Amino acid sequence: MDAERPLLYLMSGEELHSCASPVDSSTPASSLDLLQLAPWQAISLTVIEKVQIAAAILGSLFLIASISWLIWSTFSPSAKWQRQDLLFQICYGMYGFMDIVCIGG
């Protein structure tokens, strides 16, 4: 890859056609010929957008971990004492509520 090309890059129409194998002129135009392909451009993110992306990733990890813990503690025989403990019942309720908020939000 050339150093001057941005991170996100789509070949131009000329580069795309030069890479393609020759097509018989009697065949109908391909869908690539019918589309006007615009080259991709590098994007720059503001600090707020980077924080939002990080929050979305961390929120997704929290959701996966929380649901996994709730499922494990519901069906695992070794978590029987947790299901009977008042503190863990409060945690189950809080995590269940947060999961619903994450999925619904």
N, C-alpha and C positions, 0 to 999 in steps of 0.2 A: 504494500500500500504506500502511496506517495505521502511524503511528510506534509505537503501543503493541503491535502484533502482533509475535510473535517471528519470528526468521529462518526457522524451519521451521514452517509453518502449513498446516493442512488445514481447509477450510471445514466448519462444523458442518452437521448435517443440514438445519436450517432454511434456512441460506444456500444449500446445495446445491439444495434443492427450489425455492427462490425463483428461482434462475438457470435451472433446467430449463424446457423448454417444457412446456406443459400436455399431459397424457397422458389419452387416452380411458379412462374408467373401465371399459370392457369389456375392455381389454387386461390381460393378467396383470401382476403386480407385477414391476418390473425387479429386477435383481440388486442394485442399490444400495438398493432398499427392503428387501431381505431381510437385508442386512448392517447391523450396528450399527457405524457409523463413529465411531471415537474421534478427537477432534481431536489433531493433532500438538502436541507441546510442545517448547519450546526446551530444548536439552541443554547442559550445561556439562561440559567435559572437564578432568580433572586434568592436572597437568604430566606425569605418567608416561604417560597416554594420548596426550597431544600428542607426546611423544617417540616413542612406539610408532608413531604414524601417520607421523611424519617418517621413522623408520627403515624402515617398510614402503615408503614412496615412494622413498627413496634406494636401498633394496635392489632395488626393481623397476627403477629406472634403471640401476643397476650391472649387473643381469642382462641387460637389453636391450643395453647397450653392450658387455658382455663377449661375449655370443653373436654380436653383429654383428661384432666384431673377429675372433673365431675363424673365423667363416664367411668374412669378407673375406680374412683371411690364408691360409686354406686354398685358396681358388680364385683369388686374384689373382696374375697373373704378376709384378707388381712386388714381391710379398712372397716371391719364391723364395729370396732370401738369408736371410730371416727363418726360413724353414722349415729351413734348413741350419745355422743358428747354434745352438750349444748353449744359450746364455742364453735365446733365444727358445723353444727346445723346453721348457726348464724353466718359462718363463712360460705356455706353452700348457698344460702339465700342471697348473700351479697354478690357472689360470683355469678350465680344464675341471673340476677338482675342486670349486672354489668354485661353479661353475654347478650342478653336481649337488647340492651341499649346499643351495643356494638353492631349487632346484626341489623337492628332497625334503623340505625343512624346512617 
